[in-house]
């Protein structure tokens, strides 16, 4: 069985503000994102599941639309792409004056060890050096497979 993204889902987004001692750039943002999601291993107490996460940098671009034009991403259709771009546009409006220099795309991988699920997705981050902020869209799970675990 394969579960995938559905249109009615809203995509989570977050804002991260960095203090003046840590000037954010694409290198430090990549490190920050990896510290959040790469090789993370945790237990979800609420349902007793054990989760492992992986994250790797995939691509960057000055515009969100360009990000999708540059590379092919499996399981992303026009509807989802438009939704992500419009969410990015809303973030730009919300943080008016915080010019977003760069959008970064990360591959995201989530393994549910107990139930044998393996999910692939993406995380997108906008970076404003002017406001020293990062804007995260996702994780967006694009496909989920039931794995046969030994």
ABEGO torsion letter per residue (X at the ends): XBBBBBAABBBBBBBBBBBAABBBBAAAAAAAAAAAABGBBBBBAAAGBBBBBBBBBABBBABAAAAAAABBBBGBBAAAAAAAAAAAAAAAAABBGBBBABBBBBBBBBBBAAAGBBBBBBBBBBBBAAAGBBBBBOBBBABBBBBBBX
